[in-house]
Amino acid sequence: MDAETKQSKGRKITSRLAYSFGAFGHDAFYATLSTYFIMFVTSHLFDKSSGAQGTQMIAWITMIIAGLRFVELAIDPLIGNAIDNTNSRWGHFKPWIVIGGIIGSVVLALLFTSLGGLNTSNPILYLIIFAILYITMDIFYRAFYNQVSQILLAN
């Protein structure tokens, strides 16, 4: 086996391992969000002791999450275009993946808080900030993973 073939095999294994670990992180992120977020909203953020106000806030959060799916339809192509037009010494994806991973993780952690008590002191401001944080987290979660998956599947 010549050196070039060995290097190509090594790169292929490294790429597959990197994709596997990235997919694991992506799935752990999704599991946290899908399993625990609604439980957090319904039992800790707005519990039954808050009465009708809590029920109304849960309904608003549900509508925001559903509505942001439509906003995402418009934003995803713009993010994909930004990724495609990125030319750095690290390539198209690496800067976005590193930055997106950091921002997505911080925002996910913020979503599991009451944002300093805003959920009770100023519910409207809480919903606005929640919508901004959620779409930010969702952009980094979905758009980048979809872009990387398309490239890997094409190769």
N, C-alpha and C positions, 0 to 999 in steps of 0.2 A: 504494500500500500504506500503510495507516495504521500508527501507531506500535505499537499493540497487537498487530497481526499480525506485525510485524517482531520484536517482543520475544518472542512465542510461538515463532517460527521459531528465533531465537537460543537460546532455552532448550532447544528440542528438539535442536538440534545439539550444544549443550553436554552435555546428558544422554547423548546417544549416544556422544560422545567419552569422557566420563567412564566409561560402562559398558565401552567398548572397552578403555581402559587398565586398568580394574579386572579385566576378563576376562583380559587379557594377564598381569597380575601373578598372578592366580589360577592360570592355566595354567603359568606359570613355577614357581610354588610346587609344583604337582602334579608337574611334570616332575622337579624336583629330588628330591622325596620318592620318587616311584615308580622313578626310574632309579638314583639313587645311594645311597639309604638301605640297601637290601638288600646292595648291593656293599660299602658301608662296614661293615655288620655282619659279613658273611661273610669279608671279606678284611683288615680293619684292626682292628676291635674284638675279634673272636674268630677269630683265624686258625688254621690247621691245626696250628701248633706247640703249641697248648694241648691238643690231643688230644680226648679224650672230653668234657672240661669245656667246651671251645669249642663242640662239637657240641650238647651239652645246652643251653647258653645260647642258641644260635641257635634251637633248638626252642622254648625258653621265650618268646623274643621273638616268634617267629611265632605262638605260641598267644595271647600277650597282645594282639597286633595283631588277630587274628581275634576274640578274645573282646570286645575293646573295641567292635567293630561292634555287638554286641548291647546293650552299655551305652549306646551312642550312640542306639539306638532309644528309650530312656527319657529321655535327656537332651535330645535335639533339640526335642521339643515344649515343654519347660520354657524353653529358650533362646528359642524362637519367641515364647512367651508374654511373656517378659521384654522382648523387643524390641518387641512390640506395645504393651506397657504403658509404654514409655519415652516420656516427654513432656519434651523439652528445647527450648531455643530453636533448636537445630540440627535438630530433627525426631526421627523414630524411629530411623533407621539410622545417621546420621553418627557419633554418639558411639561406637556399637558397632563400626563399621567401622574407625575410627581406632584405638581401643583394641585391637580384635581384630587389626588389622594389625601393630601394634607387638608385642603379646604373641606372636602367631603366629610372627613373624619371629625373635624372641629364642629362643623355644622350639625352633623348627626348627634354629637354629644350635646350641643345647645338645644336641639329639638327635644331632648329628654329632660329639660329643665322648665321651670315656670318663668324663665327670663326675668329673674329678680322680683317675682311676685306680680308681674304685669297681668297675668291671667285673672287676677282678682281686682287689682287696683285700677287697671285701664284695659278692659277686655278688647276694645276696638284696636288699640295700638298693638296689643298682643297678637291679634289675628293678622294685622298687616305685616308685622315682623315675621310671624310664623310663615305666611305665604312667601315672603322674600327668601327666608331661609330654606324652606322646603323646595322651592324651584331651583335654588342654587345647588342644594344637595342632589336633587334629582338630575340636573344637567350633568354634573360630574359623574353621577352613578350610571346613567343610561347612555348618554351620547358617546362618551369615550370608549366604553366597553364595546358598544356596537361598532364603532369605527375600527378598533383593534381586531375584533372578531372577523369583520369583513376582509381585512387584509390577510389575516392568518388563514382564513378559509380559501382565499384566492391562491395562496402559495401552495 
